[in-house]
Amino acid sequence: MADRLTQLQDAVNSLADQFCNAIGVLQQCGPPASFSNIQTAINKDQPANPTEEYAQLFAALIARTAKDIDVLIDSLPSEESTAALQAASLYRLEEENHEAAARLEEVVYRGDMLLEKIQSALADIAQSQLKTRSGTHSQPVPDS
């Protein structure tokens, strides 16, 4: 996983690509402009262009990328963040990690105990079924 600055740079590059592509599509699909009210037969015969669809598509892509950039910028450490504040934050996170590890160990222990009980119950059931089956096979079947 790339660090946040690399992610930010990638997002800015992606935004630049989207702007370039949007301008290229607009140049390609845009209708020719008339100069001094001169109309040509080409302008009249041109089919409808999906320029509106492209505009909506690129607007959505550019807006989403800009939002991603804002999120990445907000996730960067602020200038007010000193080494002492970062160390305190790391210490607090480490304490939370230890507490979560202790809870996890307790849950795993209870799970192991429950697993042993289930396995014991299954072994008892299997033994009972074996005794029942061996008992029915050893008894003679009455003639009808």
C-alpha positions in Angstrom: 0.0 0.0 0.0 1.4 3.4 -1.0 1.8 6.1 1.5 -0.7 9.0 1.6 1.6 11.4 -0.3 2.0 8.9 -3.1 -1.8 8.4 -3.1 -2.3 12.1 -3.3 0.1 12.5 -6.2 -1.6 9.6 -8.0 -5.0 11.3 -7.5 -3.7 14.7 -8.8 -2.2 12.9 -11.8 -5.6 11.2 -12.4 -7.4 14.5 -12.1 -5.0 16.0 -14.7 -5.6 13.1 -17.0 -9.4 13.5 -16.7 -9.1 17.2 -17.5 -7.0 16.5 -20.6 -9.4 13.7 -21.7 -12.4 16.0 -21.1 -10.9 18.8 -23.2 -10.0 16.3 -25.9 -13.5 14.8 -26.1 -15.0 18.3 -26.2 -12.6 19.3 -29.1 -13.5 16.0 -30.9 -17.3 16.1 -30.4 -18.0 19.8 -30.1 -19.8 21.3 -33.0 -17.8 23.7 -35.2 -18.4 27.4 -34.4 -19.6 29.7 -37.0 -17.7 32.8 -37.9 -19.5 36.0 -38.8 -22.9 34.2 -39.2 -21.6 32.1 -42.1 -23.5 28.8 -42.2 -22.2 25.8 -44.1 -23.9 22.7 -45.3 -21.6 20.7 -42.9 -23.0 22.4 -39.8 -26.6 21.7 -40.9 -26.1 18.0 -41.7 -24.1 17.1 -38.6 -25.7 14.3 -36.5 -26.5 14.9 -32.8 -23.4 14.4 -30.7 -23.4 12.7 -27.3 -21.6 15.7 -25.9 -24.0 16.1 -23.0 -23.4 12.5 -21.9 -19.6 13.0 -22.1 -20.0 16.3 -20.1 -21.9 14.5 -17.3 -19.5 11.6 -17.3 -16.4 13.7 -17.0 -18.1 16.1 -14.5 -18.8 13.0 -12.3 -15.3 11.6 -12.7 -13.6 15.0 -12.0 -15.9 15.7 -9.0 -15.2 12.2 -7.5 -11.4 12.6 -7.9 -11.5 16.1 -6.4 -13.4 14.6 -3.4 -10.8 11.9 -3.1 -8.1 14.5 -3.1 -9.8 16.4 -0.4 -10.1 13.3 1.8 -6.4 12.5 1.2 -5.4 16.1 2.1 -7.6 15.9 5.3 -5.9 12.7 6.3 -2.4 14.2 6.2 -0.9 15.2 9.6 -1.4 18.9 10.4 1.3 21.3 11.1 0.2 21.5 14.7 1.0 17.8 15.1 4.2 17.7 17.1 6.3 14.7 17.8 5.0 14.6 21.4 1.4 14.6 20.2 2.1 11.8 17.7 3.9 9.8 20.5 0.9 10.2 22.8 -1.4 9.2 20.0 0.7 6.1 19.3 0.9 5.2 23.0 -2.9 5.4 23.2 -3.3 3.3 20.1 -0.9 0.8 21.6 -2.9 0.6 24.8 -6.1 0.0 22.8 -4.3 -2.7 20.8 -3.3 -4.5 24.0 -6.8 -4.3 25.4 -8.2 -5.7 22.2 -5.6 -8.5 22.2 -6.6 -9.4 25.8 -10.3 -9.5 24.8 -9.4 -11.6 21.7 -7.4 -14.1 23.9 -10.4 -14.4 26.2 -12.8 -15.0 23.3 -10.4 -17.6 21.8 -10.1 -19.4 25.2 -13.9 -19.5 25.6 -14.2 -20.8 22.0 -11.6 -23.5 22.7 -13.6 -24.6 25.8 -16.8 -24.6 23.9 -15.1 -26.6 21.1 -13.9 -29.2 23.6 -17.4 -29.6 25.0 -18.9 -30.0 21.6 -16.3 -32.6 20.6 -17.0 -34.5 23.8 -20.7 -34.4 23.2 -20.2 -35.6 19.6 -18.0 -38.5 20.9 -20.7 -39.5 23.4 -23.3 -39.4 20.6 -21.2 -41.5 18.4 -20.6 -44.0 21.1 -24.3 -44.2 21.9 -25.1 -44.8 18.2 -22.5 -47.5 18.0 -23.8 -49.3 21.1 -27.4 -49.0 19.8 -26.5 -50.4 16.4 -24.4 -53.2 17.8 -27.3 -54.1 20.1 -29.9 -54.3 17.4 -27.7 -56.4 15.2 -26.9 -58.9 17.9 -30.6 -59.5 18.8 -32.4 -62.1 16.7 -35.1 -60.9 14.4 -38.5 -62.6 15.1 -40.0 -64.6 12.2 -43.2 -63.2 10.9 
